[in-house]
Structures are given as structure tokens and as C-alpha cells.
Amino acid sequence: MISAIDVVKEYRTEGRVRRAVNGVSFNVARGEKLALIGRNGAGKSTLIRLLGGVELPTSGTIEQTMSVSWPLALQGGFQGSLTGNDNMRFIARIYNKSFDDIKAYVEDFAELGRYLSEPVRVYSIGMRARFAFALSLAIDFDCYLIDEVIAAGDQRFHRRSHEELFEKRADRSLILASHMGEIIKSYCSRALLMHHGRGSLFNDVDLALQAYNDL
């Protein structure tokens, strides 16, 4: 279970306070797939970072009783000056996993070939998405946080992503931030609509998407 309780995140810029997340509360049960939807700047990516522990909330609490992935985003979370292989070594050390096992999985899934020996900064957006996705799936998490990354790549990547997340890991939780209505309807059973930092929870994804389109 993940429980967000009255979560607030504020940023101070030039002496002013901007509230990116404003009193958001929700739960995600084991195995549940939750969509985060909203316009750009609504607070989706900030909330994903809070759930992944990349940032701490200004107030409120986030309680977790299951392991949660780092946020998978198109920008990745990697050291751009390091090669793909070196980034994998770093993750293997952090999570006490076999580098060889992680590398074998990423090589098969991401299909980046010689680029794994190149700095991540030279990767295209699609290559970075495949690398981030594969590396996260190489670690066994109870819940995966995905920020738009599943929409990147070609049809083969989409098919393999669906197989890995929704067939092989059907019992895992997923929090997916996306603008793609078809992806949300295919993958998620509930949705949290973010608007100006506030969240409205919908048990019907179609109603959530209708409310999103009406903003």
C-alpha cells in the first residue's frame, strides 16, 4: 500500500512561494494501476518524484508498505556523463543486485547494443526511454512509477512494455503519469486528476478523462 496524506510541496523562487502539490491524498493498493492526469504544470511529475523519494514533501506524509521504483521519466534519472554500463553498475550496487544479471536483462529488453558503452547523454529520447524502462524492470519492485516514458519508442517497445508490466507483473502496482487517453484506459482502473496542484480521485477512468478534457 502507498498512502499519500494531505501532501504539500512548495518551492521558493525569487522570494515567492509556489505550491506545486496542494493537499493531495490517495491510496494505491497492491496490484492497483493508477493514472495521474492533468495539464502541463498541474503537479503530476512533482507528485511522482515525491512518491519515489526523489524529493520530500513540505508537509503531509507518504507511507509505503511496499517497494517503489525510482520515477521513470523521459529525461531519465541517470548521470549523463556515465555510460549505460556504468549507470547499471551504480544501480546494481545500490540495490545489491548482480550487475551481470541486470546487464543481460537490459541488453535483451532495450536492444541498445554498442550504445551501452556510450555516455547516456548521447542517447536519443527513445533510447533513453528504453534504457530507463529496462533498467527499472531489471529490479524487482512492488510498484512502478512511470512519467510518460511508456509512450516513447516504437510499436515493438510498446508490445514488450505491455507484456513485461501487465502480463508478467500483473500483480504489481503502477502509477502512470500520461497525457495518452488510450494508454490510460488500457492500463489503469482509477485516475487522479491534477489541476493547479490539487488532486481529484476518480474510480471511473472515462469520467476522469472527460473531466480532464473539460479543463
Secondary structure in CASP SS format (residue, H / E / C, confidence):
PFRMAT SS
TARGET T0000
AUTHOR 0000-0000-0000
METHOD secondary structure of the structure
MODEL  1
M C 1.00
I E 1.00
S E 1.00
A E 1.00
I E 1.00
D E 1.00
V E 1.00
V E 1.00
K E 1.00
E E 1.00
Y E 1.00
R E 1.00
T E 1.00
E C 1.00
G C 1.00
R E 1.00
V E 1.00
R E 1.00
R E 1.00
A E 1.00
V E 1.00
N E 1.00
G E 1.00
V E 1.00
S E 1.00
F E 1.00
N E 1.00
V E 1.00
A C 1.00
R C 1.00
G C 1.00
E C 1.00
K E 1.00
L E 1.00
A E 1.00
L E 1.00
I E 1.00
G C 1.00
R C 1.00
N C 1.00
G C 1.00
A C 1.00
G C 1.00
K H 1.00
S H 1.00
T H 1.00
L H 1.00
I H 1.00
R H 1.00
L H 1.00
L H 1.00
G C 1.00
G C 1.00
V C 1.00
E C 1.00
L C 1.00
P C 1.00
T C 1.00
S E 1.00
G E 1.00
T E 1.00
I E 1.00
E E 1.00
Q E 1.00
T C 1.00
M C 1.00
S C 1.00
V E 1.00
S C 1.00
W C 1.00
P C 1.00
L E 1.00
A E 1.00
L C 1.00
Q C 1.00
G C 1.00
G C 1.00
F C 1.00
Q C 1.00
G C 1.00
S C 1.00
L C 1.00
T E 1.00
G H 1.00
N H 1.00
D H 1.00
N H 1.00
M H 1.00
R H 1.00
F H 1.00
I H 1.00
A H 1.00
R H 1.00
I H 1.00
Y C 1.00
N C 1.00
K C 1.00
S C 1.00
F H 1.00
D H 1.00
D H 1.00
I H 1.00
K H 1.00
A H 1.00
Y H 1.00
V H 1.00
E H 1.00
D H 1.00
F H 1.00
A H 1.00
E C 1.00
L C 1.00
G H 1.00
R H 1.00
Y H 1.00
L H 1.00
S H 1.00
E C 1.00
P E 1.00
V H 1.00
R H 1.00
V H 1.00
Y C 1.00
S C 1.00
I H 1.00
G H 1.00
M H 1.00
R H 1.00
A H 1.00
R H 1.00
F H 1.00
A H 1.00
F H 1.00
A H 1.00
L H 1.00
S H 1.00
L H 1.00
A C 1.00
I C 1.00
D C 1.00
F C 1.00
D C 1.00
C E 1.00
Y E 1.00
L E 1.00
I E 1.00
D E 1.00
E E 1.00
V H 1.00
I H 1.00
A H 1.00
A C 1.00
G C 1.00
D C 1.00
Q H 1.00
R H 1.00
F H 1.00
H H 1.00
R H 1.00
R H 1.00
S H 1.00
H H 1.00
E H 1.00
E H 1.00
L H 1.00
F H 1.00
E H 1.00
K C 1.00
R C 1.00
A C 1.00
D C 1.00
R C 1.00
S E 1.00
L E 1.00
I E 1.00
L E 1.00
A E 1.00
S C 1.00
H C 1.00
M C 1.00
G H 1.00
E H 1.00
I H 1.00
I H 1.00
K H 1.00
S H 1.00
Y H 1.00
C C 1.00
S C 1.00
R E 1.00
A E 1.00
L E 1.00
L E 1.00
M E 1.00
H E 1.00
H C 1.00
G C 1.00
R E 1.00
G E 1.00
S E 1.00
L E 1.00
F E 1.00
N C 1.00
D C 1.00
V H 1.00
D H 1.00
L H 1.00
A H 1.00
L H 1.00
Q H 1.00
A H 1.00
Y H 1.00
N H 1.00
D C 1.00
L C 1.00
END
